[in-house]
Amino acid sequence: MIYQTDIEAVISDQLSRFTNAEPSLTREILPTLPDLQNHALVISGIRRCGKSTLLRQLLASRSSRDARASGDSLFLNFDDPRLAAFALPDFQALDAIIAAKSVRSLFLDELQLVEGWEMYVRQKLDAGLRVTVTGSNASLLSRELGTRLTGRHISKELFPFSYREFLSFKTLPAGIESLRAYLSGGGFPEYLKTGNADMLSEMFTDILTRDIAIRHGVRDLLSLKKLALYLVSNAAGLVTASRLRQVIGIGHTATVLEYFSHLSDAYLIEFMPRFSYSPKVQNVNPRKLYVIDPGMIKVASLSSTSAADNNNGRLLENLVYWELRRTGAELYYLNENGSECDFVVFRNGKPVQVMQVCWELTPQNRDRERRGLIEAMDFFNIPDALILTADQRDTLHENGRRIPILPAWDFFK
């Protein structure tokens, strides 16, 4: 049990830090966040990607429209050691604070740490309060939202800085040099402010221990860590659970698949399937894996390669995945007749574009990249194709088709 006075102290302390924080880059997602009356706004994303800052920006934007918004709002971050024992009964004490302060808008950060939180949110919505929730576990949020808050929530995702946000934050022009800088440092705001790589290392450890091992009862933390390190070291690579079971030395393929799910739910990695009209074929084929941020690859990778070495192509492909992912596109790779196309972009259930990604188009790889792209264009019968490189600009002409070659830094700026 946590006393009401203790919760009040935490709220006061967090509010002081919240209001006195340094000005921060306005996130691109902010204008898309709706002001909801009868639905909860749920924002999910990996640890320390800026969810708390986004809540502060959201509160400030509402306050600018309505002077009452800041006065009747309450912010509480549950990822606070003083609230580690917070449980469902403790919401009664929070309710007393809400009543005393005449709170009408709740901003509840990392609320998924409290079991049964969705029942409380439903209660507050029924009482007419505006509720905004953040969390760093996609599965926990989606499962609980699907049971208690069906039809009563809108979900949004927040990621580390995009390349475009990175340019704004660092006041850099788009170009090959800033692209290299982004592929080296990534987009976690705190790391970009301090340059302290220990922050990323600690976050990697926190994800494995607090978000996965403790929450899901994983006993073999060593195997989980070995698997995570292997995956982070092989961004944009093809993986199967059965092969990694042998590589890592894990007893059962089902255990590897379980770890895959936990790592994906924590937003550390994501897997992109090979396209097939058959779900069964999709499930049995290798998936491509992508790591949330280049900075995480830098600090957690087992490889000694850097953004200046021969890992460039995979780092660039990893960037392209997340830039497309944040647009809400459905993504696949295609491999037909031995020719691979890196990205097939679906929107509203329809293929709209195919893409190849390579650091540099050369005489040695030109035919391979061209062949995979043409195969995909023919397979889906679509005319829109693109080759993204680090710094090349050209055009391929193929049987009347015009295929642009663009620098990724220009395409995503």
C-alpha positions as CSV (number, residue, x, y, z in Angstrom):
1,M,0.0,0.0,0.0
2,I,1.2,3.5,-0.8
3,Y,0.0,6.4,1.2
4,Q,-1.8,9.3,-0.4
5,T,0.8,11.8,1.0
6,D,3.5,9.7,-0.7
7,I,1.7,9.8,-4.0
8,E,1.2,13.6,-3.6
9,A,4.9,14.0,-3.0
10,V,5.8,12.1,-6.2
11,I,3.3,14.1,-8.2
12,S,4.7,17.4,-6.9
13,D,8.3,16.4,-7.5
14,Q,7.5,15.1,-11.1
15,L,5.5,18.2,-11.8
16,S,8.4,20.4,-10.8
17,R,10.8,18.6,-13.2
18,F,8.1,18.4,-15.8
19,T,7.5,22.2,-15.9
20,N,11.1,23.2,-15.4
21,A,12.5,20.9,-18.1
22,E,14.6,22.5,-20.9
23,P,12.8,23.3,-24.2
24,S,12.8,20.3,-26.4
25,L,12.3,19.6,-30.1
26,T,8.6,19.5,-31.0
27,R,7.9,16.0,-32.1
28,E,6.4,15.5,-35.6
29,I,3.7,13.3,-34.2
30,L,2.3,16.0,-31.9
31,P,-0.1,17.6,-34.5
32,T,-1.6,14.2,-35.2
33,L,-2.6,13.5,-31.5
34,P,-6.3,14.0,-31.1
35,D,-8.0,15.7,-28.2
36,L,-10.5,13.0,-27.1
37,Q,-13.5,13.3,-24.9
38,N,-14.7,9.8,-24.4
39,H,-11.7,7.8,-25.6
40,A,-8.3,7.2,-24.1
41,L,-5.3,8.3,-26.1
42,V,-2.6,5.6,-25.8
43,I,0.9,6.3,-26.9
44,S,3.4,3.4,-27.0
45,G,7.1,3.2,-27.8
46,I,10.5,2.0,-26.6
47,R,11.9,3.3,-23.3
48,R,13.4,6.8,-23.4
49,C,12.3,7.7,-26.9
50,G,10.6,10.8,-25.6
51,K,7.1,9.8,-24.5
52,S,7.2,11.9,-21.3
53,T,8.5,14.9,-23.3
54,L,5.7,14.3,-25.8
55,L,3.1,14.4,-22.9
56,R,4.6,17.7,-21.8
57,Q,4.3,19.1,-25.3
58,L,0.8,17.8,-25.6
59,L,-0.2,19.4,-22.3
60,A,1.4,22.7,-23.4
61,S,-0.3,22.7,-26.7
62,R,-3.7,22.1,-25.1
63,S,-3.0,24.9,-22.5
64,S,-2.3,27.3,-25.3
65,R,-5.8,26.6,-26.7
66,D,-7.5,26.5,-23.3
67,A,-6.0,28.3,-20.3
68,R,-7.8,25.8,-18.0
69,A,-6.1,22.8,-19.4
70,S,-2.9,23.2,-17.4
71,G,-4.8,24.0,-14.1
72,D,-7.0,20.9,-14.1
73,S,-4.4,18.4,-15.4
74,L,-2.5,15.8,-13.5
75,F,0.7,14.1,-14.7
76,L,2.1,10.9,-13.0
77,N,5.0,8.7,-14.2
78,F,4.7,5.2,-12.8
79,D,8.2,4.3,-13.8
80,D,9.4,5.9,-10.5
81,P,11.1,3.8,-7.8
82,R,8.8,5.4,-5.2
83,L,5.8,3.9,-7.0
84,A,7.3,0.4,-7.5
85,A,4.8,-1.1,-5.2
86,F,1.8,0.7,-6.7
87,A,-1.1,-1.7,-7.1
88,L,-4.8,-1.5,-8.1
89,P,-6.0,-0.6,-4.6
90,D,-3.7,2.4,-4.6
91,F,-5.8,4.1,-7.3
92,Q,-8.2,5.0,-4.4
93,A,-5.6,7.3,-3.0
94,L,-5.0,8.7,-6.5
95,D,-8.8,9.3,-6.8
96,A,-8.8,11.3,-3.7
97,I,-6.0,13.6,-5.1
98,I,-8.0,13.9,-8.4
99,A,-11.1,15.0,-6.5
100,A,-9.3,17.4,-4.3
101,K,-7.6,19.1,-7.2
102,S,-10.7,19.0,-9.5
103,V,-8.6,17.2,-12.1
104,R,-10.3,16.8,-15.5
105,S,-7.3,15.5,-17.6
106,L,-5.0,12.7,-16.7
107,F,-1.5,12.1,-18.2
108,L,-0.4,8.7,-17.0
109,D,3.1,7.7,-18.0
110,E,4.2,4.0,-18.2
111,L,0.9,3.0,-16.7
112,Q,1.2,-0.6,-17.9
113,L,3.5,-1.3,-14.9
114,V,0.3,-1.4,-12.8
115,E,-1.7,-4.6,-13.2
116,G,-5.3,-3.9,-13.9
117,W,-4.7,-0.3,-15.1
118,E,-7.2,-0.7,-18.0
119,M,-10.1,-1.0,-15.5
120,Y,-9.1,2.2,-13.9
121,V,-8.8,4.1,-17.2
122,R,-12.3,2.8,-18.2
123,Q,-13.6,4.1,-14.9
124,K,-12.1,7.6,-15.5
125,L,-13.5,7.7,-19.0
126,D,-16.9,6.9,-17.7
127,A,-16.5,9.7,-15.1
128,G,-15.9,12.1,-18.0
129,L,-12.2,12.7,-17.6
130,R,-9.8,13.0,-20.5
131,V,-7.1,10.3,-20.2
132,T,-3.7,10.0,-22.0
133,V,-1.6,6.9,-21.3
134,T,1.9,5.9,-22.4
135,G,3.6,2.6,-22.2
136,S,6.7,0.8,-23.5
137,N,5.2,-2.7,-24.0
138,A,3.2,-3.2,-27.2
139,S,1.7,-6.6,-26.2
140,L,0.6,-5.6,-22.7
141,L,-1.0,-2.5,-24.0
142,S,-2.8,-4.1,-26.9
143,R,-4.0,-7.1,-24.9
144,E,-5.4,-5.1,-22.0
145,L,-6.9,-2.4,-24.4
146,G,-8.6,-5.2,-26.3
147,T,-10.3,-6.6,-23.2
148,R,-11.4,-3.5,-21.2
149,L,-11.2,-0.6,-23.6
150,T,-12.5,-2.0,-26.8
151,G,-13.8,0.9,-28.8
152,R,-12.7,3.4,-26.2
153,H,-9.2,4.2,-27.2
154,I,-7.0,5.6,-30.0
155,S,-3.5,4.2,-30.2
156,K,-0.4,6.0,-31.5
157,E,3.3,5.0,-31.6
158,L,6.3,7.1,-30.9
159,F,9.8,6.2,-32.1
160,P,13.2,7.8,-31.5
161,F,14.0,10.8,-33.7
162,S,13.5,10.3,-37.4
163,Y,16.3,11.5,-39.7
164,R,14.3,14.6,-40.3
165,E,13.9,15.3,-36.6
166,F,17.6,14.5,-36.1
167,L,18.4,17.3,-38.6
168,S,16.2,19.7,-36.7
169,F,17.6,18.7,-33.3
170,K,21.2,19.0,-34.4
171,T,20.6,22.0,-36.8
172,L,22.3,20.1,-39.6
173,P,21.6,20.2,-43.3
174,A,20.4,17.1,-45.1
175,G,23.3,15.4,-46.9
176,I,25.7,12.5,-46.8
177,E,27.6,13.8,-43.7
178,S,24.5,14.2,-41.6
179,L,23.3,10.8,-42.8
180,R,26.5,9.3,-41.6
181,A,26.1,11.1,-38.3
182,Y,22.6,9.7,-37.9
183,L,23.7,6.2,-38.7
184,S,26.4,6.5,-36.0
185,G,24.4,8.2,-33.2
186,G,20.8,7.4,-33.9
187,G,17.8,9.3,-32.6
188,F,17.4,8.7,-28.8
189,P,17.0,12.3,-27.5
190,E,18.9,11.9,-24.2
191,Y,21.9,10.3,-25.9
192,L,22.0,13.0,-28.6
193,K,22.0,15.6,-25.8
194,T,24.8,14.1,-23.7
195,G,26.7,11.8,-26.0
196,N,26.9,9.4,-23.1
197,A,26.8,5.9,-24.6
198,D,26.2,4.4,-21.1
199,M,22.6,5.6,-21.3
200,L,22.0,3.4,-24.3
201,S,23.8,0.4,-22.7
202,E,21.8,0.8,-19.5
203,M,18.6,1.0,-21.5
204,F,19.5,-2.2,-23.4
205,T,20.0,-3.9,-20.0
206,D,16.7,-2.5,-18.6
207,I,14.8,-3.8,-21.5
208,L,16.2,-7.3,-21.0
209,T,15.9,-7.4,-17.3
210,R,12.9,-5.2,-16.3
211,D,10.7,-5.3,-19.4
212,I,11.3,-8.9,-20.3
213,A,13.0,-11.2,-17.7
214,I,11.2,-9.9,-14.6
215,R,7.8,-9.2,-16.2
216,H,7.6,-12.5,-18.1
217,G,9.5,-14.7,-15.7
218,V,12.4,-15.5,-18.0
219,R,14.9,-17.5,-15.9
220,D,17.6,-17.9,-18.5
221,L,18.7,-14.3,-18.7
222,L,22.0,-15.3,-20.2
223,S,20.5,-16.9,-23.3
224,L,18.1,-14.0,-23.7
225,K,21.0,-11.6,-23.7
226,K,23.0,-13.7,-26.1
227,L,20.1,-13.8,-28.5
228,A,19.4,-10.1,-28.2
229,L,23.1,-9.3,-28.8
230,Y,23.1,-11.5,-31.9
231,L,20.0,-9.9,-33.3
232,V,21.2,-6.4,-32.7
233,S,24.4,-7.3,-34.4
234,N,22.6,-8.5,-37.5
235,A,20.3,-5.7,-38.4
236,A,18.6,-6.2,-41.9
237,G,19.6,-9.8,-41.8
238,L,17.4,-12.9,-42.4
239,V,16.7,-15.0,-39.3
240,T,14.7,-18.2,-38.4
241,A,14.0,-19.4,-34.9
242,S,15.2,-22.9,-35.6
243,R,18.6,-21.8,-36.9
244,L,19.1,-19.4,-34.0
245,R,18.2,-22.1,-31.5
246,Q,21.4,-23.9,-32.6
247,V,23.5,-20.8,-32.9
248,I,22.7,-19.5,-29.4
249,G,22.3,-22.9,-27.8
250,I,18.7,-22.6,-26.7
251,G,16.9,-25.9,-26.0
252,H,13.6,-25.3,-27.9
253,T,12.6,-23.4,-31.0
254,A,9.4,-22.3,-29.1
255,T,11.6,-20.6,-26.5
256,V,13.4,-18.6,-29.3
257,L,10.0,-17.6,-30.7
258,E,8.9,-16.5,-27.2
259,Y,12.0,-14.4,-26.9
260,F,11.4,-12.9,-30.3
261,S,7.9,-11.9,-29.2
262,H,9.2,-10.3,-26.0
263,L,11.9,-8.3,-27.8
264,S,9.5,-7.1,-30.4
265,D,6.9,-6.1,-27.8
266,A,9.5,-4.0,-26.0
267,Y,10.2,-2.2,-29.4
268,L,13.8,-3.3,-29.5
269,I,13.5,-5.1,-32.8
270,E,10.9,-5.9,-35.4
271,F,10.6,-8.7,-37.9
272,M,9.5,-8.1,-41.5
273,P,8.0,-11.2,-43.3
274,R,8.6,-12.4,-46.8
275,F,5.5,-11.6,-48.9
276,S,3.2,-14.5,-49.9
277,Y,-0.5,-14.7,-50.5
278,S,-0.4,-17.8,-48.2
279,P,0.0,-17.0,-44.4
280,K,1.4,-20.4,-43.9
281,V,4.2,-19.7,-46.4
282,Q,4.9,-16.4,-44.8
283,N,5.3,-18.1,-41.4
284,V,7.8,-20.8,-42.5
285,N,10.1,-18.4,-44.4
286,P,12.9,-16.4,-42.8
287,R,12.1,-12.9,-41.6
288,K,14.2,-9.8,-41.9
289,L,15.0,-8.2,-38.6
290,Y,15.4,-4.5,-37.9
291,V,16.8,-2.8,-34.8
292,I,14.9,0.2,-33.4
293,D,17.8,2.7,-33.7
294,P,21.4,3.0,-35.1
295,G,22.6,4.2,-31.7
296,M,21.5,0.9,-30.1
297,I,23.3,-1.1,-32.8
298,K,26.4,0.9,-32.1
299,V,26.5,0.2,-28.3
300,A,25.1,-3.4,-28.2
301,S,26.4,-4.9,-31.4
302,L,28.9,-7.8,-31.2
303,S,30.4,-6.6,-34.4
304,S,33.2,-4.1,-34.4
305,T,32.0,-2.6,-37.7
306,S,30.8,1.0,-37.6
307,A,28.9,3.3,-39.9
308,A,32.1,4.0,-41.8
309,D,32.8,0.3,-42.5
310,N,31.2,-2.4,-44.6
311,N,28.1,-2.5,-42.5
312,N,26.9,0.7,-44.2
313,G,24.4,-1.1,-46.5
314,R,22.6,-2.8,-43.6
315,L,22.5,0.3,-41.5
316,L,21.0,2.2,-44.3
317,E,18.4,-0.5,-44.9
318,N,17.6,-0.5,-41.2
319,L,17.0,3.3,-41.4
320,V,14.7,2.9,-44.4
321,Y,12.6,0.3,-42.6
322,W,11.9,2.6,-39.7
323,E,11.3,5.6,-41.8
324,L,8.7,3.7,-43.7
325,R,7.4,2.0,-40.5
326,R,6.6,5.3,-38.9
327,T,4.3,6.2,-41.8
328,G,2.0,3.3,-40.9
329,A,2.9,1.3,-44.1
330,E,2.6,-2.5,-44.1
331,L,6.0,-3.8,-45.2
332,Y,7.3,-7.1,-46.7
333,Y,10.3,-8.3,-48.6
334,L,9.9,-10.3,-51.8
335,N,12.0,-13.2,-52.9
336,E,10.8,-14.9,-56.1
337,N,12.9,-16.9,-58.5
338,G,16.0,-16.2,-56.4
339,S,15.7,-12.4,-56.8
340,E,15.1,-10.3,-53.7
341,C,13.4,-7.0,-53.4
342,D,14.1,-5.2,-50.1
343,F,10.7,-3.5,-49.5
344,V,7.2,-3.9,-50.8
345,V,5.1,-1.1,-49.4
346,F,1.4,-1.8,-48.8
347,R,-1.1,0.9,-47.9
348,N,-4.8,0.1,-47.2
349,G,-4.1,-3.5,-48.1
350,K,-2.7,-2.8,-51.6
351,P,0.9,-2.8,-52.9
352,V,1.8,0.8,-53.9
353,Q,5.6,0.8,-54.2
354,V,8.7,-1.4,-54.3
355,M,12.2,-0.3,-53.1
356,Q,15.7,-1.5,-53.2
357,V,18.3,-0.1,-50.7
358,C,22.1,-0.2,-51.1
359,W,24.9,2.0,-49.9
360,E,26.2,2.5,-53.5
361,L,25.0,1.2,-56.8
362,T,28.1,-0.3,-58.5
363,P,28.8,-2.4,-61.6
364,Q,29.1,-5.4,-59.3
365,N,25.7,-5.1,-57.7
366,R,23.7,-3.2,-60.3
367,D,22.3,-6.2,-62.1
368,R,21.2,-7.9,-58.8
369,E,19.5,-4.8,-57.5
370,R,17.8,-4.2,-60.8
371,R,16.7,-7.8,-61.2
372,G,15.0,-7.9,-57.8
373,L,13.2,-4.6,-58.4
374,I,11.9,-5.6,-61.9
375,E,10.8,-9.0,-60.5
376,A,8.8,-7.2,-57.8
377,M,7.2,-4.7,-60.3
378,D,6.1,-7.6,-62.5
379,F,4.9,-9.7,-59.6
380,F,2.6,-6.9,-58.2
381,N,2.0,-5.2,-61.6
382,I,2.8,-1.8,-60.2
383,P,4.9,0.9,-62.0
384,D,6.3,2.7,-58.9
385,A,9.8,1.6,-57.9
386,L,12.7,3.3,-56.3
387,I,16.4,2.6,-55.5
388,L,17.7,4.4,-52.4
389,T,21.4,4.8,-51.9
390,A,23.6,6.9,-49.6
391,D,24.5,9.7,-52.0
392,Q,23.7,8.7,-55.6
393,R,21.2,10.3,-58.0
394,D,20.4,8.7,-61.3
395,T,17.7,7.0,-63.3
396,L,17.4,3.4,-64.6
397,H,15.4,2.8,-67.8
398,E,14.0,-0.7,-68.2
399,N,11.6,-1.6,-71.0
400,G,9.9,1.8,-70.9
401,R,10.0,2.0,-67.1
402,R,11.7,4.8,-65.4
403,I,13.3,3.9,-62.0
404,P,14.7,6.8,-60.0
405,I,17.8,6.4,-57.9
406,L,17.9,8.8,-55.0
407,P,20.0,9.5,-51.9
408,A,18.1,8.3,-48.8
409,W,19.0,11.6,-47.1
410,D,17.1,13.5,-49.8
411,F,14.1,11.2,-49.8
412,F,13.5,11.3,-46.1
413,K,14.6,14.9,-45.3
